[in-house]
Amino acid sequence: MENTPISRNLIDETIRDFRVSDFSKATIREVKAIAAKAEAASGVEFIKMEMGVPGLPPSAVGVQAEIEALQKGIASLYPDINGLPELKKEASNFIKAFINVDLSPEGCVPVTGSMQGTFASFLTCSQCDEKKDTILFIDPGFPVQKQQLVVMGQKYETFDVYEFRGDKLKGKLESYLGKGNISAIIYSNPNNPSWTCLNEEELQIIGGLATKHDVIVLEDLAYFAMDFRHDLGKPYQPPYQPTVARYTDNYVLLISGSKAFSYAGQRIGVACISDKLYNRSYPGFNKRYGSGTFGTVFIHRVLYALSSGTSHSAQYAMAAMFKAANEGGYNFLDEVKVYGERAHKLKEIFLRHGFYLVYDNDAGNPVADGFYFTIGYPGMTGGRLARELMCYGVSAISLVTTGSHQEGLRACTSFIEDHQYDQLDERIAIFAKNNPI
């Protein structure tokens, strides 16, 4: 066996220091911290694929608008809890331009990143009807969303969509919704981590069942329009970003500034509540608050208690980015297509050395190249593979933490630099020699 780039003893010792007994369940932050400590101790540069953090410069449009707003003194003023009127208007226009759905500005509510948007949505959905006390995840998904429910003491159920694409999705969803305890369904599209994309047929199934069972759909569009197999970046022109909003009125769309606009540091996003849902009253609200609709409870009760509003200057940035995109002067997708290019190169290296794509099929089509991809290695569990690759200076998270039932890893393309492709090729070649299939 050839020596690994980093001593196995060092990796084992570092993992022990962090008291991670089962590496398959190590969180994103734990893997990141272990990799950083091992990198410092060994002097070997890590190829970091564990964190889904944008690795591109922020939108210049947003930066300029935010600077101008700060120079005018808005940092001294509390933002309106309902949101900056210009942002609400441009968010509504953005949804029309790139999703082709009509939604009033009133329901477009700025949040401190989609993370806060999902937290507030979980809380609000869970208060609608005391009989509906459980959130359903169409997995795999973003691990921290389940952590949010653990923090607030809410129940959740989950299933891996891997075996339930197309028509099979209907029966699977019915098996959960028929019990009457589900308040909301959540999924990401494109999916974190598999990068598969629910299609119109599947979204119609979800929307139809949401209406039938009176369940709210939380559609996480963190990677908005980043299915690079289709050109979704031309305003008011098809093809549009697929959405459940065409098939039900029970929805909240979560649109983030973090990935599509590389504006993650300012923690800005928009929760977009359907007109009908925004104005709907629920018995749980009357019992808890005495009155209120979904929209007013979301804003004036939940968001107000969480943060008393969203960063004032960041709202100006988001409004400017939406406006520029809506008017066609700013093709935000042009700036992030590099993620797809990186994924293509990285997949080629792993596949050439005996790895395979775990989620390799997207309802009969090849999975798109994008922000994430999933890999496995014959004969290895995801936990063992994640730990083993640490010895080669490669960090990624096990799919177990995403709710997947498949063995393998989630790999993110965002931090990959040009010189690291050759590094990865050399290290994975050694890995393959040390672990013959």
Summary of the structure (lengths in Angstrom):
residues: 437
radius of gyration: 21.9
end to end distance: 14.0
largest distance: 69.4
contacts: 1567
relative contact order: 0.19
helix: 47%
strand: 14%
